[in-house]
């Protein structure tokens, strides 16, 4: 979905997964500072939107998701995963129930596969699943924002801000009153600062929730069965995940950021040392400078200096080894 807000002054289109919205509007650091101060908004209208209706919607989703949602109060935000039979992450959903419908936004382009899976699991449950991406746009307001929320718009409120499920037809009119726009690069830089993993960025085909710190926030350890639960329980009770998420402070003297997939090595081992991990997301932060999230092997010492490609990197622990 190509956003109409790409016509705003200074808008530079994003590329890759985030194609369809603005990467920035001419001043990346100003946009970051505005979001950090609780002003402005982020156009996330490229994200997929899925709606689940019917009187069994919460009890049914409870059986499929990693999160406890059978008694989810109306208006309370949560997040959840769908795992493979082997416990690997397949989908990440950002949810809220408005009393009649469960609304979820998901990574761009993943809604079709998600809906196909949900449809295959309906059986006798009284539920309906719909792709609402064409008529509902997600808009993010940062924490502390006093921007107005139109009457009747579903809001998903979290410590990091509010996600609005806005009628797509109202997107341009809302942008006029919501404050200065911020691009997806500013949003991503703050996500990295907050250690928040993103499907398809911090995940690959073998990622399990423990590696990214999703236990608790997206995975409930005391709920009933769901696909992949055996792996979750086994790692939680008997072992440790093979990898762990870390936050990296990167050498600010380098002109280029290490891109996603850049190999990490121990600085002491030199350029021919063995690979101990890889960069998942890198960003330029308005206060911290160049930073990144990365996955490293669990046994990498938490104080070990690293090198991302040829860029020096210092770790901060996100997931304990």
Secondary structure, DSSP 8 states (H G I E B T S, - for coil): ---GGGGSTT-EE--GGGTTSEEESS-HHHHHHHHHTT-SEEE-TTSEEEEEESTTHHHHHHHHSSS--TT--TT--EEEEEE-TTS-EEEEEEEEE-SSEEEEEESTT-HHHHHHHHHHT-TT---EEEE-TTTEEEEEEETT------TT-EEEEETTEEEEEEEGGGHHHHHHHS-SEE-HHHHHHHHHHTT---TTTT--TT--HHHHT-BTTTB-TTS---TTHHHHHHHHHH---SEEEEEEEE-TT-SS---TT-EEEEGGG-TTS-EEEEEEEEEEETTTEEEEEEEEETTS-TT--EEETTEEEEEEESS--
